[in-house]
Structures are given as C-alpha cells and as structure tokens.
Amino acid sequence: MKNFKIFSVFVSLIVFSCISSDKSGHISTEIPSESLENFGIAIHGGAGTILKNQLSDSLELAYKSKLEEAIRQGHLLLKEGRSALEAVTATINILEDSPLFNAGKGAVFTNRGTNELDASIMDGATLNAGAVAGLTHVKNPINLAHKVMTQSEHVFLFGAGAEAFAATQDIEMVSTDYFYTKNRYNALLNMQTKETTKSALENKSPFFDPYIRASKFGTVGCVALDKNGNLAAGTSTGGMTNKRFDRIGDAPIIGAGTYANNATCAVSSTGWGEYFIRGVVAYDISALMEYKGLTVKEASELVIQEKIPKLGGDGGVIAIDRHGNVSMSFNTPGMYRAHMDKEGQLEVAIYK
C-alpha cells in the first residue's frame, strides 16, 4: 500500500506539471504547441558546373547572401505559422527578383533574343498544382502558377493564354526590357558565336552541343514543411540559354520539376530538363518513399546519383519529407542551395 501511495503521488505530480491555467482561471491539459510543431525549408538556385575558381570572392558572397535572404524570409513565415505554400512563393519571389539566378529578372535569353519564363507549384495537402510556361511579361512566374492552382480549374497554362489569365488576376506585369541583363545577353552572343564557328556542330542536335549543355542549368526552387504538417514545392526558371522551338524543360512540369505529397515529401528539381522529364524525377522520389519505404535521402540519392546518370542526364534536387528531414542531392560540381530547420540552424553552400 505504501508503494501504491508513492506511485500515486508521482503520477499526480506528472499530471499537474502538464496542467496550466489561463488568466481567467480555466484549466488546460493540452501539451504545449511548441513540442508538437515542426517545420523546415530548403532552396536551390540551380545546379551545374559551378567551380570555386569560376566565382570571384565577391560574386560568391553575393550568391550566398541572396540565398540566405530568401530562405530567412520563408523560414520567418513558417515560424509565424504561415502555410508552406506562402513560404515557397515568398522565398522564390526573392530569387526571381535577383539577376543572379536564371529565373525572373535574371532569365537567360532564347535563340531569338527573348526571355521566356516557366514555373510550377504544388500543394502536398491536396495534390493541387499550378504551372505556367512561355511567359514574357509576368514579373514573378511563381505567383501566376499559384493563381492557376487556386483560381482556375486548370493545372498548366502556356504563353499568350497564360498571360491573358494573368490579366484577370492581381499579377504584376512588366515590359520585356525588365528581364534584360548584360551578362545573360552576352552569354547568348558568346554561345551563338561559338556555334557558327564550330562546323562540327552543323549536323548535331542542339541538346548535344557542348556549349548549350554547359548552359542548361539555372533554375530556382523551394520546398517547405509548415507547422500544420503540410508540404509544398515550387520551381521557377528562365529555361536554357539559346533555346529554340519554344522548348520547355522540366521546371513547369508537375512530377518532373516539382512535386509535393503530404504522405511522402516535397521536391524541386534543377538540371538537364529533358532527362528529368523522362525520369519523372520529382514524382519518382516520392514514389520510392511511398512504395519501397525509402527515406527522403535514400530516394533522392538513388534517383540523382544512379538513375538519372544512367539515362545520360545530370543535375540535382532539394527535398523535404513530412518529418522535416531534408535531402539536397546533386551529381554536378555544384548547386546553389540552403536549408533551415525549426531551430533556425542555417546551411548555405555552393560547391560539393
């Protein structure tokens, strides 16, 4: 009996420690929300041949500073209890507004000397998604993709039709001059010069041109887990330098460049789009988790380090699972990337 009384007192103390009262005297036995909340965010600014000796110290600092600015904005929204979709959109906006990345303001030029932008976004809670491609006047393509998802019955809109829809929404439009940056335009001229002076390329597909191959990267993306346990992913890009024939890569294609499912993970891809489309990369990672029980890291590594290289492609992904675990896998020399967890621990990196 004595032992039972001691045990009863011990249990009472535990229960009492979990009970709190508000200012009105009402008793609450709820577990503090802080112990249940989990969230996280990861971003990328493109993968490719990014080498230490190719970036000056000042340019490397500029990239890292912009990555940090973007991810801190998304992390702040998540910390405040905002949705993963809000965090993804706001974070990508910052990257789209920077000339450093091949998205929005920093979009590369097509063979015609124009800028054509693509984006997609997906809600892991509902599997709803929105995507746009071939934009020429939308300042922030990810915002229009979000509107397609939430304000239309469609998933994917293209070109003039997508911009006609944008005109019916609260979407900021700009002149084509907004997207001009000297570095991107010079890259187009240099590539076209090399094309015309290299006769060996005359009968080759442009996708196997080594100069085009080296310029195909430069997408931005974000994945997030919010405090409600919802996942979201978004991707935005200016496409491939010197692209022809209204080529569209993987970035706006749900399942290839972007995918989110609360049951598994959220993924944003960056790389050689043709192969990421063929490999349905973003969905493949989710499927490996769902059907084979792989972790987000195991699934990402299998797809990026084994499956895509076997097809002949390269690039990388960022992914976050429903528990907040993050994978940032790439098979290129570098990938602009950053990650923040619920504790606010920040990782920013460029090279392997």
N, C-alpha and C positions, 0 to 999 in steps of 0.2 A: 504493500500500500504506500509506503514511504516513497519508493521509486516512482510509483504512478503519479504521486503529487508533484514530484520534482519534474517529471516529464510534462505534466500539465502546465506548470509554471513556464517551462521552456517554450512550449508551443504558444502560450499566451503572449510571451514577450515577442516572438517572431511575428504573430498576427498584429500586435499593437504597433510594431515598428513599421508595418505596411499600411497602417491606417492614418489618415490625415484629415483635418477639418479645415473648411474654408472660413472666411471671415464671418459668415452667417451662422457658423456652428454646425453645418451639415457635414456628416461623416463620409469620407470617400475611402474605398478599399482598392481603388484602381492602382495598378502598377505605374510608376512614373513613366510618362511617354518617352522620356529620353532613353530609357533602357530598351525600348522597342524600336525606335527609329533607326533606320539605316538608309544611307544614300551615298551616291558617288557619281563621278563624271569623268569622262575621258574624251580627248580630242586628238585629231590629227590634221596636219597641214600638207599632206602629200608625202609619198614615198618615192625613192628613185636613187639615182647616182648622186648622192649628197655626201661629199667628202670634205674632211676638215680643211684640206689645202685649197678647196674651191671657195670657201667663205672667209671673208676678212673678219677680224675680231668684231668690228663694228656691226657688220651685217649679221653675224651670228647672234650678237646681243640683241639686235633688232627683232630677229625671229623669236628668240626666247622671251623677250619682253611682251611681244604681241600674243604669243601662246599663253603666257601667264595672265595677261589682262583678260583674255577671252575666257579661260577656264575659271578664273576667280569670279567672273560675273555669273556664270552658270552655277557655280558652287554656292554663291550667295543666295540665288533664287531658291535652290534646293534646300538650303539651311533654313530659309524663311518659310518652308512648307509649300512652295510653289511646285507646279507639276513638272514632270520630266520633259514634256513637250515644250513648255515655256522655256526651260533651261536650255534645251537643244537649240531652239530658234534664236534666243538672245545670244547664245555663245557663237553660233555660226554667223550671225549678223556682224559681229566684231571682226571675224576673219574675212567676211565678204567685203567689208569696208576698207580693208587694208590692201595696198598694192603689192604686198609681199607674197600673197598667195594667189594661185590660179583659180579664183572664184570672185564673182562680183567685180569690184574695182580693178583687181589685178588679173582679169581674164586674159588668156592668150588670144592671138589672132588666127583666124582661119586663112585658108589659101586666098580667099577673096579680100582679105584685109578687114574683115569684120569680127565682131565679138559675139559669140553665141553661147548662152549660158543654160545650164541644166541643174536641177535639184530634185531631191525627194525627201520625204519624211514619213515616219510610221509610228503608230501608237501601239505599244505592246499590250495594252489592256483590252483593246477592241479589234486589233488587227486591221484597223482602218489605215489608209495610206493616201498620200497625195504626191504627184510628181509632175514636173514640167520640163520641157526641153526646147531648144532653139530660141530662147528669149534674146531680145536685142535692146529692150528699153526698161526692163524691170531692175531696179537698183539692188534689191535683195531677193533673189530667186527662191530662197528657202521660205520666205514669207508667203509667196504665191503658192508654193507647194502645200503649205499649211492650209491656205484658203481652199485649195482644190479638195483637200481632205475633209474640211469641216463645213464648207459652204456649197458643195456641189455633190451630185450623185456619181461623179466620175473619179477616176484614180489618176489618169495620165492625160495631160493636155500638151499640145505642141504648137510652137511658132506663133503665127498671127492669131490663131484661135485662142491660145493661152493668154496672149496679151489683150485680146478682146474681153476675155473673162476678167483679167486683172483690172480693166477699166470699170468694171461693175463692183469692184471691191476697194477697200481702203489700202491700196498698194501704191507705193511711191514709184513713179516713172521718171526716167531721165533721158537726156539725149544720148545718142551713140558716142558723142565726144567724151562723156563721163568715163567711159571704160578705157580710153586711150592712156597708155603708159609707155614711155620711151623705151624702157628695157624690153617690154614684151614685143613692141613693134620691131625693134632691132633684131630680136630673136627670130622673128618671121623672115625678115630680109636676109639674115645670115643663112637661114635654112634654105631659102629659095635659091640663093646664090650657090650654095654647095650642091643643090640638086642639079642645077643647069650645067655645072662644071664637072659633074661626075657621070660620065657616059655609061658607066656600068649599071646605073640605076634605071636606064631607059625602059627596060622591059620588066622591071620588078614592081610588085605590088607596093604601094606606099607604106603598108604596115610592116614591111621588112626593110625599109630604108633605115640604115643605122642612125641617121640624124633625127628622123622622126621618132624612131624607137627611143632615143635618149630624151625626147621632149614630151612624152605622153603623160608624164606624171604631174601632179599638182592639184589634187582635189582637197577640199577641206571637209571635215566631218565631226560629228559629236554623238556620243551615246551617254545616256543618263538613267539612273535609278532614283526615284523620288521616295519621300518618306511614307507614301501610301503603298509602296511596293510595285509601282508602275514603271515600266521601261519605255524608252523612246530612242529612236535613232534618226539622224538626218545627215544628208550629204549634199554638197554644192560644188560645182566646178565650171570652169571655162572651157573644158574639153582638151583637145590635142592641138598643139601648135601646127599650123599649116594644114589642118584637116580639110578634106574635100567632101563633096557629095552629101552635105548635111549629115555627116557621120555623127552618131550618138554613141557614147560609151556606156559604162555600167552605172555611173553615178545616179541617174534618174530612174533606174530600173529596180523595182521592188524585188527583193530576193537575190539580186546580184550586187548592187552597190549599197543597198540599205535593207535592213530587216529588223523587226522587233517583235518579241512574243514574251509576255509575262511568264510563261511556263518555262522559258529557257534563258534567252539573252537578247541583247540589242547589239547590232553590228553595223559599222560603217566601213566601207572599203575604199582603197586607193591603189591604183596600179594600172596595168595594161588591160583596158576595159574589155577588149574583145575576148580575152581569156576568162575574165571574171564573169562575163555574161555566160559563156559556155559552161563554166563550172558552177554557176548559180551560187557564188561563194558565200554571200551573207546568209542565205537560207540553209546552205549545206552545213554551216557551223551549228546553226540551231537544230537541224535535223539529227546531226551526230550526237548532240546532247540529249535530245528527246528520245531517240530510238536506240542508241547504243549506250547511253548513260555516261558519256564522256564529260569531263569538266570543261569549262569555257576555255581554259588554257590548252587542254589536250585537243579539243576540237579545232581551235584556231591554228595550232601548230601543225596538225595533220593536213589541213586544207592549204595553208600558206607555204609550209616547208616541204610538203610531199606532193599533194595532188595538183596544185597549180603549176609548179615547175615541170611536172611530167607532161603537162599539156604544152609547155613552152612559154608560159607567162610568168610575170613577176609583179611584186607589189606588196601590200600589207593590209592589215585590218586593225581596228580597235573594237573591243567587245567588252560588255559588262553583263554579268548574269544577275539573276533575281536576288542573290545574296550580297551583291556588291563586289564580287571578285572581278578583276579586270585582266584582260589579255591585250597586249599590243605587239602583235607578231608581224614581222616583215622579212622578206628574203632579198632585199636590196641593201646597198651600203648604208642607207639612212632613211629615216622617216621622222618628219617633224611631229612631235607628239607631247602630250601632257596628261596627267592624271591627278585627281584629288579625291581623297576618301572622306568619310563622315567626320573624321578627326581633324580635317584640314591639312593633312600631310600632302605636300605638293611634289610632284616629279615632273620635270621638264627635260626633254632630251631630243637630240637630233641624230647622232650617229649610233652605230651598233655598240 
